[in-house]
Amino acid sequence: MSHLPVAPQPPPSWSAPPGPQAVLRSPVGLSKAVVILLRLVIVTDLYALWQGNHSYQLVGRLIDDVGSVTSREINEADSLYQASGILQAAATLATAVVFIVWFHRTRVNAEVFAPDYQSKKRGWAIWGWLVPVVNLWFPRRIATDIWNASADPNSRSRALLNWWWALWIVDLSFGRLAGQRYVKAESPEEIKGALAGLMASDVLNIAAAVLAIFFVRHLTRMQHEKALRGPTV
């Protein structure tokens, strides 16, 4: 009895869900740019801490003895502290733009690796950071999907991702409160307390930036290694 010929099976491959074709592209170059900018954020935070501490000490002297501080010292300290804030904002904005580009790149790659793992459309990898309220949890959900799609099946611990996200949310919330307190402060005592809050916010931001560097490097390495291994059955 003859047998019908069996059609040759195509080699295993990563597939993408219906819609615009997902194309695998290396995130390594973008990740290096993100890490450099995150380090710049840390540098500007350290400068802001230095200027904040100077202003804090100056206000302390003012509280203890009004005559020990000149108006020139106050104006110079205020100008330098405002300049440090501008540098922080510029570094943060530049980092945010490049980070979102990198994040979107990893999201598209994750769609190639494991389309079934992606619970949000790829556009949310950008808009999820920009839409108010939604940005408190959408990026984390997308990051989890990317992580699961990129990680080795036997090693999917998300501790780094979770710590980075938790610290970023705490830093974001605390920083807004500290900024509002500083704007509303009028008396030297209130200003001194507000400066302490802003310096604490800078410390949190530095810690969040450090964890972000580890997160970016680790996720990029997972995707790079998975791409090098190629599709598996």
N, C-alpha and C positions, 0 to 999 in steps of 0.2 A: 504494500500500500504506500503510495507516494504521499509526501507531506508538502503542504503549501510553503513556499519560501517565506521566511520571516523577514519583515522589513527591518533594516538596520536602525538601531536606536540612536538618537542624537546624544552627544556627550552631555554630561550634567552641566548645568549653567545656572547662574543667578538670574532670576527673572524679575520683572518690574510689574506693578499693577497697571490696569488700564489707565490711559491718560498719556500726557507727555512722557516720552521715553526717559527713564533715569539713566544717566551715564556715570560710570565710575571714574572719579577724578581724585588725584592725590590731594589730601589736605595738609601735607607736610609743610609746604611753603607758607601757606596762610597761618598755620599754627606757629611757625617761627616768628612771623610778624606780630601775632597776638601776644606771644610771650614777651617780646621786646617792649611792646606798648604797655603790658601789665607791669613790667619792671619800671617803666617811666611813671606809671601811676603811683607806684610805691615810693619813688624818689620824690615826686611832688607832695605826697602825703607826709613824708619825713620832713620836707621843707616847711609844710604847713604846721606840723607839730612843733618845729623849732620856733617859728614865728609866733605860734599860739602860746607857747610857754613864755616867750619874751613878753607878750602882751599881758599874760596872766600875772607874771611877776610885777610888771609895771602897775597894773591895777591894784595889786596887793599893797605896793608901796603907797599908792594914792589913798587907799583906805586907811592905812596906818598913819600917814602924814601927808596931808594935801600939798604942803609946800615942798615936798621932796621930789615932786615930778613936775616938769615944765610942760607947757602946751606943745612945744616943739617935739618933745619926746613922744607925747601922746599921738600927735599927727603923723610922725614918722612910723611909729609902730602900727598905727591903723592903716596907713598906706601899704606897708609891707605885708600886712596880714591880708588885706584885700587882694594884693597882687598874687599871694600864694593861693588864694581861692580861685582866681582866674586861671592860674596854671593847672590847678587840680581839675577844673571844669574842662579845659581844653584837652588835657590828657585823657580824661574819662570819656569825652565825646569821641575822640579818635579811636580809642580802644574799643568802645561800644560798636562803632561802625565795622571795624575789621573783625571783631569777634562774631558779630551776627553773620557776616559773609562766610566766615569759617564754619559757623554753626549750621548754616544752610547747606554748605558743601557736605558736611558730615551727614546731614539728614538725607540728602539725595543718595549718598553712598549707602546709607542704611537701607534705603528702599531697594537698592540693587541687591544687597546682601540678603535681606529678609523682609520682603514687602508685607507679609502678613503681620509683622510685628508693629507696623506703623498705624497708630490710632488717629493721628491728625494728618491732614493734607500738608504737603511740603511748604506751602505758602505760610503756614502758621509758624514755621521756623524763623520767619522774619516778623510777621505781624504780631505774633504772640508776645514779643518783647515790647511792642509799642502801644497796644491797646490797654488802657487803664483797667485795673482790677484783674482782667484776664492774665496780665503779665505776672501775677502772683503765683500762678500754678501751671499755665500752659507750657512755658518753656521747660519746666521741670518734667512734665509728662512726656514732652517730645525728647528731652535728653535721656530719659529712661528708655524710651523706645529705641533711640539710636544706640545706647549702651548695650541693650540686650541683643540687638542685631549685629553688633560689632564684636562682642565678647566671645571668647571660647565657651562652648556650651558647658564645660566642666568648671568654669571659673567666671561667675557673673556677679560677684560681690559689688554692690553699688554704694559701699560705705563712703568712698571718696566723693561720689556725686552727691550723696545726701548731706554730708558735712558741708560741702561747698555751697549747696543751695540754701541750707538752713542759715549759714553764717551770712550769706548775701542778703537774705530776707531781713535778718536781724539788723544788719548794717544799714540797709535801705530805710527801714522804719526808724531806727535810732537816729540816723543822720538827719532825717526830715524833722523830727522832734527837736533835735539839738539846734538845727538851723532856725526853726521858728522861735525857739527860746531866745536865741541870740538877737534876732531882729526885734523882738519885743522888749529886750532888756534896756533899762534906762538908768538905774542907779549903779554905782560902781560894784556893789555887792552882787546885783543881778548879772552884770556883765562878767564878773569873775566866775560866777557859777555857770554861765552860758559858755564861756571859753573852755571850762573844764569839760563840759558836755561835747563840744566840738572836737577837742583833743581826743576824748574817748572814742568818738566816731571815726577819727583818723586812724586810730589803732585798729578798730574793727575793720576798716576798709583795707588796711595793709594785710591783715590776716585773711580777709576774703580774697584779695588779689593773689596771695601766695597759694591758697587752695585752688584758685582758678587756674593758675599756672600748672599745678599738678594735674588738674582735671583735663585741661587742653592737651597736655603732653601724653597723658595715659590714653585718652580716647583716640587721639591721632595715631599713637603707636598700635593700638588694637586694630584700627582700620587698615593701617599700612601692612601689618603682618598678615591680616586676613586676605588682603588683596594679593600679597605675594604667594600665599598658599594656594590660591585659585579655588574654583568651585569644587565642592565635594558632593558625593552622592548622598 
